[in-house]
Amino acid sequence: MRPFHIILQDATETHPRRVDFRAEGPDHAFQIARNEADGVHVELWEGAKLLARMTKSGANMWKLHPTSDRSHEIGHEPVPTSAPWA
């Protein structure tokens, strides 16, 4: 099992939420995010590597965004985790 995390944020939240999980592959992120409201923005990470940026646009519909990793830029702040293994 590999470590992943997703960052979730929608228009009503002032701070993003982080969900850590272990899975065989990144597709498990969709199972976690599927109950989120339309319009939620999701970043999927495997460790320090950004895998995908996407926005939920409807039931089981996702809009993909460019995935250039900008975590090194000023203003990128880590999101606290509540994972038991962190």
Gaussian input, Z-matrix of N, CA and C with variables (Angstrom, degrees):
# hf/3-21g

backbone

0 1
 N
 C     1     B1
 C     2     B2     1     A1
 N     3     B3     2     A2     1     D1
 C     4     B4     3     A3     2     D2
 C     5     B5     4     A4     3     D3
 N     6     B6     5     A5     4     D4
 C     7     B7     6     A6     5     D5
 C     8     B8     7     A7     6     D6
 N     9     B9     8     A8     7     D7
 C    10    B10     9     A9     8     D8
 C    11    B11    10    A10     9     D9
 N    12    B12    11    A11    10    D10
 C    13    B13    12    A12    11    D11
 C    14    B14    13    A13    12    D12
 N    15    B15    14    A14    13    D13
 C    16    B16    15    A15    14    D14
 C    17    B17    16    A16    15    D15
 N    18    B18    17    A17    16    D16
 C    19    B19    18    A18    17    D17
 C    20    B20    19    A19    18    D18
 N    21    B21    20    A20    19    D19
 C    22    B22    21    A21    20    D20
 C    23    B23    22    A22    21    D21
 N    24    B24    23    A23    22    D22
 C    25    B25    24    A24    23    D23
 C    26    B26    25    A25    24    D24
 N    27    B27    26    A26    25    D25
 C    28    B28    27    A27    26    D26
 C    29    B29    28    A28    27    D27
 N    30    B30    29    A29    28    D28
 C    31    B31    30    A30    29    D29
 C    32    B32    31    A31    30    D30
 N    33    B33    32    A32    31    D31
 C    34    B34    33    A33    32    D32
 C    35    B35    34    A34    33    D33
 N    36    B36    35    A35    34    D34
 C    37    B37    36    A36    35    D35
 C    38    B38    37    A37    36    D36
 N    39    B39    38    A38    37    D37
 C    40    B40    39    A39    38    D38
 C    41    B41    40    A40    39    D39
 N    42    B42    41    A41    40    D40
 C    43    B43    42    A42    41    D41
 C    44    B44    43    A43    42    D42
 N    45    B45    44    A44    43    D43
 C    46    B46    45    A45    44    D44
 C    47    B47    46    A46    45    D45
 N    48    B48    47    A47    46    D46
 C    49    B49    48    A48    47    D47
 C    50    B50    49    A49    48    D48
 N    51    B51    50    A50    49    D49
 C    52    B52    51    A51    50    D50
 C    53    B53    52    A52    51    D51
 N    54    B54    53    A53    52    D52
 C    55    B55    54    A54    53    D53
 C    56    B56    55    A55    54    D54
 N    57    B57    56    A56    55    D55
 C    58    B58    57    A57    56    D56
 C    59    B59    58    A58    57    D57
 N    60    B60    59    A59    58    D58
 C    61    B61    60    A60    59    D59
 C    62    B62    61    A61    60    D60
 N    63    B63    62    A62    61    D61
 C    64    B64    63    A63    62    D62
 C    65    B65    64    A64    63    D63
 N    66    B66    65    A65    64    D64
 C    67    B67    66    A66    65    D65
 C    68    B68    67    A67    66    D66
 N    69    B69    68    A68    67    D67
 C    70    B70    69    A69    68    D68
 C    71    B71    70    A70    69    D69
 N    72    B72    71    A71    70    D70
 C    73    B73    72    A72    71    D71
 C    74    B74    73    A73    72    D72
 N    75    B75    74    A74    73    D73
 C    76    B76    75    A75    74    D74
 C    77    B77    76    A76    75    D75
 N    78    B78    77    A77    76    D76
 C    79    B79    78    A78    77    D77
 C    80    B80    79    A79    78    D78
 N    81    B81    80    A80    79    D79
 C    82    B82    81    A81    80    D80
 C    83    B83    82    A82    81    D81
 N    84    B84    83    A83    82    D82
 C    85    B85    84    A84    83    D83
 C    86    B86    85    A85    84    D84
 N    87    B87    86    A86    85    D85
 C    88    B88    87    A87    86    D86
 C    89    B89    88    A88    87    D87
 N    90    B90    89    A89    88    D88
 C    91    B91    90    A90    89    D89
 C    92    B92    91    A91    90    D90
 N    93    B93    92    A92    91    D91
 C    94    B94    93    A93    92    D92
 C    95    B95    94    A94    93    D93
 N    96    B96    95    A95    94    D94
 C    97    B97    96    A96    95    D95
 C    98    B98    97    A97    96    D96
 N    99    B99    98    A98    97    D97
 C   100   B100    99    A99    98    D98
 C   101   B101   100   A100    99    D99
 N   102   B102   101   A101   100   D100
 C   103   B103   102   A102   101   D101
 C   104   B104   103   A103   102   D102
 N   105   B105   104   A104   103   D103
 C   106   B106   105   A105   104   D104
 C   107   B107   106   A106   105   D105
 N   108   B108   107   A107   106   D106
 C   109   B109   108   A108   107   D107
 C   110   B110   109   A109   108   D108
 N   111   B111   110   A110   109   D109
 C   112   B112   111   A111   110   D110
 C   113   B113   112   A112   111   D111
 N   114   B114   113   A113   112   D112
 C   115   B115   114   A114   113   D113
 C   116   B116   115   A115   114   D114
 N   117   B117   116   A116   115   D115
 C   118   B118   117   A117   116   D116
 C   119   B119   118   A118   117   D117
 N   120   B120   119   A119   118   D118
 C   121   B121   120   A120   119   D119
 C   122   B122   121   A121   120   D120
 N   123   B123   122   A122   121   D121
 C   124   B124   123   A123   122   D122
 C   125   B125   124   A124   123   D123
 N   126   B126   125   A125   124   D124
 C   127   B127   126   A126   125   D125
 C   128   B128   127   A127   126   D126
 N   129   B129   128   A128   127   D127
 C   130   B130   129   A129   128   D128
 C   131   B131   130   A130   129   D129
 N   132   B132   131   A131   130   D130
 C   133   B133   132   A132   131   D131
 C   134   B134   133   A133   132   D132
 N   135   B135   134   A134   133   D133
 C   136   B136   135   A135   134   D134
 C   137   B137   136   A136   135   D135
 N   138   B138   137   A137   136   D136
 C   139   B139   138   A138   137   D137
 C   140   B140   139   A139   138   D138
 N   141   B141   140   A140   139   D139
 C   142   B142   141   A141   140   D140
 C   143   B143   142   A142   141   D141
 N   144   B144   143   A143   142   D142
 C   145   B145   144   A144   143   D143
 C   146   B146   145   A145   144   D144
 N   147   B147   146   A146   145   D145
 C   148   B148   147   A147   146   D146
 C   149   B149   148   A148   147   D147
 N   150   B150   149   A149   148   D148
 C   151   B151   150   A150   149   D149
 C   152   B152   151   A151   150   D150
 N   153   B153   152   A152   151   D151
 C   154   B154   153   A153   152   D152
 C   155   B155   154   A154   153   D153
 N   156   B156   155   A155   154   D154
 C   157   B157   156   A156   155   D155
 C   158   B158   157   A157   156   D156
 N   159   B159   158   A158   157   D157
 C   160   B160   159   A159   158   D158
 C   161   B161   160   A160   159   D159
 N   162   B162   161   A161   160   D160
 C   163   B163   162   A162   161   D161
 C   164   B164   163   A163   162   D162
 N   165   B165   164   A164   163   D163
 C   166   B166   165   A165   164   D164
 C   167   B167   166   A166   165   D165
 N   168   B168   167   A167   166   D166
 C   169   B169   168   A168   167   D167
 C   170   B170   169   A169   168   D168
 N   171   B171   170   A170   169   D169
 C   172   B172   171   A171   170   D170
 C   173   B173   172   A172   171   D171
 N   174   B174   173   A173   172   D172
 C   175   B175   174   A174   173   D173
 C   176   B176   175   A175   174   D174
 N   177   B177   176   A176   175   D175
 C   178   B178   177   A177   176   D176
 C   179   B179   178   A178   177   D177
 N   180   B180   179   A179   178   D178
 C   181   B181   180   A180   179   D179
 C   182   B182   181   A181   180   D180
 N   183   B183   182   A182   181   D181
 C   184   B184   183   A183   182   D182
 C   185   B185   184   A184   183   D183
 N   186   B186   185   A185   184   D184
 C   187   B187   186   A186   185   D185
 C   188   B188   187   A187   186   D186
 N   189   B189   188   A188   187   D187
 C   190   B190   189   A189   188   D188
 C   191   B191   190   A190   189   D189
 N   192   B192   191   A191   190   D190
 C   193   B193   192   A192   191   D191
 C   194   B194   193   A193   192   D192
 N   195   B195   194   A194   193   D193
 C   196   B196   195   A195   194   D194
 C   197   B197   196   A196   195   D195
 N   198   B198   197   A197   196   D196
 C   199   B199   198   A198   197   D197
 C   200   B200   199   A199   198   D198
 N   201   B201   200   A200   199   D199
 C   202   B202   201   A201   200   D200
 C   203   B203   202   A202   201   D201
 N   204   B204   203   A203   202   D202
 C   205   B205   204   A204   203   D203
 C   206   B206   205   A205   204   D204
 N   207   B207   206   A206   205   D205
 C   208   B208   207   A207   206   D206
 C   209   B209   208   A208   207   D207
 N   210   B210   209   A209   208   D208
 C   211   B211   210   A210   209   D209
 C   212   B212   211   A211   210   D210
 N   213   B213   212   A212   211   D211
 C   214   B214   213   A213   212   D212
 C   215   B215   214   A214   213   D213
 N   216   B216   215   A215   214   D214
 C   217   B217   216   A216   215   D215
 C   218   B218   217   A217   216   D216
 N   219   B219   218   A218   217   D217
 C   220   B220   219   A219   218   D218
 C   221   B221   220   A220   219   D219
 N   222   B222   221   A221   220   D220
 C   223   B223   222   A222   221   D221
 C   224   B224   223   A223   222   D222
 N   225   B225   224   A224   223   D223
 C   226   B226   225   A225   224   D224
 C   227   B227   226   A226   225   D225
 N   228   B228   227   A227   226   D226
 C   229   B229   228   A228   227   D227
 C   230   B230   229   A229   228   D228
 N   231   B231   230   A230   229   D229
 C   232   B232   231   A231   230   D230
 C   233   B233   232   A232   231   D231
 N   234   B234   233   A233   232   D232
 C   235   B235   234   A234   233   D233
 C   236   B236   235   A235   234   D234
 N   237   B237   236   A236   235   D235
 C   238   B238   237   A237   236   D236
 C   239   B239   238   A238   237   D237
 N   240   B240   239   A239   238   D238
 C   241   B241   240   A240   239   D239
 C   242   B242   241   A241   240   D240
 N   243   B243   242   A242   241   D241
 C   244   B244   243   A243   242   D242
 C   245   B245   244   A244   243   D243
 N   246   B246   245   A245   244   D244
 C   247   B247   246   A246   245   D245
 C   248   B248   247   A247   246   D246
 N   249   B249   248   A248   247   D247
 C   250   B250   249   A249   248   D248
 C   251   B251   250   A250   249   D249
 N   252   B252   251   A251   250   D250
 C   253   B253   252   A252   251   D251
 C   254   B254   253   A253   252   D252
 N   255   B255   254   A254   253   D253
 C   256   B256   255   A255   254   D254
 C   257   B257   256   A256   255   D255

   B1=1.4545
   B2=1.5285
   B3=1.3142
   B4=1.4661
   B5=1.5255
   B6=1.3527
   B7=1.4700
   B8=1.5290
   B9=1.3228
   B10=1.4574
   B11=1.5187
   B12=1.3204
   B13=1.4575
   B14=1.5162
   B15=1.3324
   B16=1.4514
   B17=1.5193
   B18=1.3144
   B19=1.4578
   B20=1.5226
   B21=1.3316
   B22=1.4609
   B23=1.5220
   B24=1.3288
   B25=1.4630
   B26=1.5161
   B27=1.3418
   B28=1.4588
   B29=1.5222
   B30=1.3015
   B31=1.4638
   B32=1.5240
   B33=1.3211
   B34=1.4633
   B35=1.5247
   B36=1.3177
   B37=1.4639
   B38=1.5206
   B39=1.3243
   B40=1.4623
   B41=1.5207
   B42=1.3182
   B43=1.4626
   B44=1.5250
   B45=1.3185
   B46=1.4667
   B47=1.5252
   B48=1.3247
   B49=1.4635
   B50=1.5204
   B51=1.3136
   B52=1.4577
   B53=1.5223
   B54=1.3276
   B55=1.4593
   B56=1.5210
   B57=1.3203
   B58=1.4593
   B59=1.5237
   B60=1.3200
   B61=1.4531
   B62=1.5237
   B63=1.3117
   B64=1.4613
   B65=1.5200
   B66=1.3330
   B67=1.4603
   B68=1.5191
   B69=1.3233
   B70=1.4627
   B71=1.5230
   B72=1.3448
   B73=1.4594
   B74=1.5184
   B75=1.3287
   B76=1.4604
   B77=1.5209
   B78=1.3286
   B79=1.4593
   B80=1.5236
   B81=1.3135
   B82=1.4643
   B83=1.5334
   B84=1.3230
   B85=1.4674
   B86=1.5241
   B87=1.3206
   B88=1.4667
   B89=1.5243
   B90=1.3226
   B91=1.4591
   B92=1.5226
   B93=1.3208
   B94=1.4614
   B95=1.5239
   B96=1.3262
   B97=1.4646
   B98=1.5285
   B99=1.3215
   B100=1.4655
   B101=1.5235
   B102=1.3196
   B103=1.4620
   B104=1.5213
   B105=1.3176
   B106=1.4600
   B107=1.5295
   B108=1.3310
   B109=1.4655
   B110=1.5248
   B111=1.3226
   B112=1.4581
   B113=1.5231
   B114=1.3111
   B115=1.4580
   B116=1.5148
   B117=1.3385
   B118=1.4621
   B119=1.5299
   B120=1.3174
   B121=1.4642
   B122=1.5229
   B123=1.3299
   B124=1.4605
   B125=1.5218
   B126=1.3237
   B127=1.4607
   B128=1.5190
   B129=1.3175
   B130=1.4605
   B131=1.5163
   B132=1.3348
   B133=1.4651
   B134=1.5213
   B135=1.3231
   B136=1.4632
   B137=1.5106
   B138=1.3293
   B139=1.4614
   B140=1.5163
   B141=1.3389
   B142=1.4619
   B143=1.5295
   B144=1.3362
   B145=1.4658
   B146=1.5292
   B147=1.3309
   B148=1.4589
   B149=1.5260
   B150=1.3346
   B151=1.4598
   B152=1.5251
   B153=1.3386
   B154=1.4672
   B155=1.5162
   B156=1.3242
   B157=1.4689
   B158=1.5190
   B159=1.3196
   B160=1.4511
   B161=1.5199
   B162=1.3216
   B163=1.4568
   B164=1.5202
   B165=1.3228
   B166=1.4638
   B167=1.5223
   B168=1.3265
   B169=1.4609
   B170=1.5243
   B171=1.3015
   B172=1.4594
   B173=1.5099
   B174=1.3229
   B175=1.4606
   B176=1.5289
   B177=1.3114
   B178=1.4689
   B179=1.5226
   B180=1.3169
   B181=1.4686
   B182=1.5250
   B183=1.3243
   B184=1.4573
   B185=1.5192
   B186=1.3215
   B187=1.4634
   B188=1.5212
   B189=1.3236
   B190=1.4611
   B191=1.5174
   B192=1.3289
   B193=1.4601
   B194=1.5268
   B195=1.3300
   B196=1.4748
   B197=1.5236
   B198=1.3288
   B199=1.4658
   B200=1.5153
   B201=1.3137
   B202=1.4648
   B203=1.5192
   B204=1.3191
   B205=1.4641
   B206=1.5150
   B207=1.3306
   B208=1.4575
   B209=1.5299
   B210=1.3260
   B211=1.4576
   B212=1.5213
   B213=1.3337
   B214=1.4594
   B215=1.5309
   B216=1.3324
   B217=1.4553
   B218=1.5218
   B219=1.3145
   B220=1.4607
   B221=1.5192
   B222=1.3188
   B223=1.4509
   B224=1.5132
   B225=1.3264
   B226=1.4562
   B227=1.5192
   B228=1.3197
   B229=1.4563
   B230=1.5212
   B231=1.3247
   B232=1.4568
   B233=1.5239
   B234=1.3091
   B235=1.4531
   B236=1.5146
   B237=1.3447
   B238=1.4665
   B239=1.5247
   B240=1.2993
   B241=1.4572
   B242=1.5203
   B243=1.3169
   B244=1.4588
   B245=1.5232
   B246=1.3186
   B247=1.4633
   B248=1.5230
   B249=1.3307
   B250=1.4657
   B251=1.5183
   B252=1.3273
   B253=1.4661
   B254=1.5097
   B255=1.3251
   B256=1.4712
   B257=1.5099
   A1=108.94
   A2=114.73
   A3=120.68
   A4=109.92
   A5=117.70
   A6=120.27
   A7=111.62
   A8=115.89
   A9=123.83
   A10=108.26
   A11=116.06
   A12=120.02
   A13=108.89
   A14=114.80
   A15=120.32
   A16=108.18
   A17=114.96
   A18=122.84
   A19=105.86
   A20=116.71
   A21=122.32
   A22=109.43
   A23=115.96
   A24=119.62
   A25=109.16
   A26=115.25
   A27=119.01
   A28=108.86
   A29=116.30
   A30=121.53
   A31=112.97
   A32=118.63
   A33=120.88
   A34=113.25
   A35=117.94
   A36=121.11
   A37=110.64
   A38=115.87
   A39=119.64
   A40=111.52
   A41=116.94
   A42=121.16
   A43=109.23
   A44=116.89
   A45=119.09
   A46=111.41
   A47=115.40
   A48=121.92
   A49=108.33
   A50=115.99
   A51=121.36
   A52=108.76
   A53=115.51
   A54=121.73
   A55=107.37
   A56=116.52
   A57=122.61
   A58=108.98
   A59=116.54
   A60=120.18
   A61=109.61
   A62=115.10
   A63=122.02
   A64=106.88
   A65=115.38
   A66=119.99
   A67=109.53
   A68=115.68
   A69=121.08
   A70=110.63
   A71=116.41
   A72=120.76
   A73=111.24
   A74=117.01
   A75=121.40
   A76=114.30
   A77=119.21
   A78=120.88
   A79=112.82
   A80=117.98
   A81=121.79
   A82=111.06
   A83=117.66
   A84=121.14
   A85=111.49
   A86=117.52
   A87=120.18
   A88=111.14
   A89=117.59
   A90=120.48
   A91=110.54
   A92=117.01
   A93=121.17
   A94=110.73
   A95=117.25
   A96=121.80
   A97=114.06
   A98=118.84
   A99=120.04
   A100=113.89
   A101=119.36
   A102=121.42
   A103=113.37
   A104=116.78
   A105=120.32
   A106=109.65
   A107=115.53
   A108=121.40
   A109=110.69
   A110=115.34
   A111=119.97
   A112=109.07
   A113=116.76
   A114=121.78
   A115=113.90
   A116=118.15
   A117=120.06
   A118=109.04
   A119=115.09
   A120=121.58
   A121=107.81
   A122=116.44
   A123=121.98
   A124=109.59
   A125=115.44
   A126=121.51
   A127=106.82
   A128=116.61
   A129=122.62
   A130=108.68
   A131=116.35
   A132=123.03
   A133=110.16
   A134=115.56
   A135=122.10
   A136=105.28
   A137=115.85
   A138=119.88
   A139=109.27
   A140=116.93
   A141=121.54
   A142=112.54
   A143=117.34
   A144=120.86
   A145=110.77
   A146=116.07
   A147=121.76
   A148=109.09
   A149=116.54
   A150=121.17
   A151=112.47
   A152=117.08
   A153=119.59
   A154=110.84
   A155=114.03
   A156=122.64
   A157=105.51
   A158=116.63
   A159=119.51
   A160=110.78
   A161=115.39
   A162=122.64
   A163=107.73
   A164=115.68
   A165=119.89
   A166=108.15
   A167=116.34
   A168=119.86
   A169=112.62
   A170=117.79
   A171=122.63
   A172=109.13
   A173=116.04
   A174=119.90
   A175=109.37
   A176=115.99
   A177=123.21
   A178=113.87
   A179=117.03
   A180=122.37
   A181=107.86
   A182=116.84
   A183=122.14
   A184=110.10
   A185=116.38
   A186=122.12
   A187=107.08
   A188=117.02
   A189=121.50
   A190=110.41
   A191=116.35
   A192=123.81
   A193=108.90
   A194=118.01
   A195=120.42
   A196=110.76
   A197=116.17
   A198=120.85
   A199=113.84
   A200=118.15
   A201=117.93
   A202=108.19
   A203=116.34
   A204=121.98
   A205=109.54
   A206=116.44
   A207=121.55
   A208=110.72
   A209=117.11
   A210=120.55
   A211=112.83
   A212=117.31
   A213=120.25
   A214=111.75
   A215=117.91
   A216=120.69
   A217=111.15
   A218=115.33
   A219=121.25
   A220=108.58
   A221=116.07
   A222=120.95
   A223=113.13
   A224=117.21
   A225=119.38
   A226=107.89
   A227=116.04
   A228=120.36
   A229=108.97
   A230=117.91
   A231=119.67
   A232=110.68
   A233=116.16
   A234=122.18
   A235=107.54
   A236=118.00
   A237=120.20
   A238=111.12
   A239=115.65
   A240=120.84
   A241=110.11
   A242=114.80
   A243=119.93
   A244=110.42
   A245=116.34
   A246=120.66
   A247=110.42
   A248=117.37
   A249=120.13
   A250=113.48
   A251=118.61
   A252=120.97
   A253=112.66
   A254=118.84
   A255=121.76
   A256=111.23
   D1=137.33
   D2=-177.75
   D3=-107.61
   D4=149.42
   D5=179.40
   D6=-84.15
   D7=132.14
   D8=175.93
   D9=-132.30
   D10=163.83
   D11=166.09
   D12=-149.00
   D13=152.99
   D14=174.44
   D15=-121.00
   D16=145.22
   D17=174.67
   D18=-109.08
   D19=123.70
   D20=-177.90
   D21=-116.54
   D22=135.66
   D23=174.39
   D24=-152.54
   D25=132.75
   D26=173.99
   D27=-120.38
   D28=178.12
   D29=-173.34
   D30=-64.54
   D31=-23.25
   D32=-177.24
   D33=-88.51
   D34=-10.47
   D35=-177.44
   D36=-98.90
   D37=139.63
   D38=176.94
   D39=-90.18
   D40=-23.50
   D41=179.59
   D42=-126.09
   D43=138.50
   D44=177.65
   D45=-69.06
   D46=156.74
   D47=175.61
   D48=-108.26
   D49=143.24
   D50=177.71
   D51=-114.90
   D52=133.51
   D53=176.19
   D54=-122.96
   D55=118.15
   D56=177.71
   D57=-95.51
   D58=142.01
   D59=177.09
   D60=-154.86
   D61=160.56
   D62=174.61
   D63=-116.56
   D64=135.64
   D65=-177.79
   D66=-155.48
   D67=166.22
   D68=175.90
   D69=-67.47
   D70=-33.08
   D71=-177.99
   D72=-153.61
   D73=170.91
   D74=-174.88
   D75=-71.51
   D76=-13.92
   D77=-178.38
   D78=-61.88
   D79=-19.90
   D80=177.94
   D81=-61.60
   D82=-24.00
   D83=179.35
   D84=-59.23
   D85=-34.48
   D86=179.29
   D87=-65.53
   D88=-34.54
   D89=177.10
   D90=-65.46
   D91=-36.22
   D92=178.99
   D93=-71.21
   D94=-43.02
   D95=-172.77
   D96=-87.47
   D97=-8.65
   D98=-172.71
   D99=-63.46
   D100=-26.93
   D101=-179.81
   D102=-89.08
   D103=1.98
   D104=177.57
   D105=-73.56
   D106=157.97
   D107=-179.73
   D108=-70.60
   D109=154.09
   D110=174.05
   D111=-57.41
   D112=143.13
   D113=179.60
   D114=94.63
   D115=-7.45
   D116=179.24
   D117=-68.00
   D118=137.30
   D119=177.12
   D120=-98.15
   D121=134.11
   D122=-175.87
   D123=-128.07
   D124=134.94
   D125=168.34
   D126=-115.50
   D127=131.23
   D128=179.75
   D129=-109.33
   D130=125.90
   D131=-177.23
   D132=-123.97
   D133=144.00
   D134=166.93
   D135=-116.11
   D136=103.76
   D137=-172.32
   D138=61.99
   D139=-124.82
   D140=-179.45
   D141=-94.45
   D142=5.40
   D143=-176.94
   D144=-100.52
   D145=121.65
   D146=175.79
   D147=-73.77
   D148=122.43
   D149=-179.37
   D150=-97.35
   D151=-38.29
   D152=-175.92
   D153=-159.53
   D154=148.68
   D155=168.36
   D156=-122.21
   D157=131.99
   D158=-177.47
   D159=-153.59
   D160=160.13
   D161=177.33
   D162=-127.10
   D163=134.22
   D164=178.32
   D165=-76.82
   D166=121.87
   D167=-177.00
   D168=-111.50
   D169=1.37
   D170=178.60
   D171=169.39
   D172=177.80
   D173=179.94
   D174=-58.51
   D175=117.13
   D176=-179.75
   D177=58.56
   D178=26.44
   D179=177.88
   D180=-121.23
   D181=128.71
   D182=-177.67
   D183=-131.21
   D184=136.23
   D185=174.48
   D186=-100.31
   D187=123.41
   D188=179.94
   D189=-86.76
   D190=144.66
   D191=178.82
   D192=-119.54
   D193=162.33
   D194=177.24
   D195=-53.98
   D196=146.42
   D197=-175.47
   D198=-112.05
   D199=21.91
   D200=177.91
   D201=-60.27
   D202=128.47
   D203=-177.54
   D204=-76.19
   D205=115.81
   D206=-179.10
   D207=-113.64
   D208=19.52
   D209=-176.17
   D210=-64.34
   D211=-18.04
   D212=-179.76
   D213=-82.50
   D214=-9.60
   D215=-177.13
   D216=-77.67
   D217=154.46
   D218=176.86
   D219=-62.76
   D220=138.79
   D221=178.91
   D222=102.58
   D223=-15.15
   D224=176.39
   D225=-80.51
   D226=117.26
   D227=-179.90
   D228=-115.57
   D229=137.73
   D230=178.03
   D231=-66.22
   D232=147.24
   D233=177.85
   D234=-97.08
   D235=129.52
   D236=-178.42
   D237=-59.70
   D238=149.33
   D239=179.82
   D240=-113.61
   D241=152.54
   D242=174.84
   D243=-115.86
   D244=16.82
   D245=-178.68
   D246=-68.25
   D247=138.41
   D248=-179.06
   D249=-66.53
   D250=-22.89
   D251=-178.80
   D252=-94.39
   D253=-3.17
   D254=-177.84
   D255=-77.35

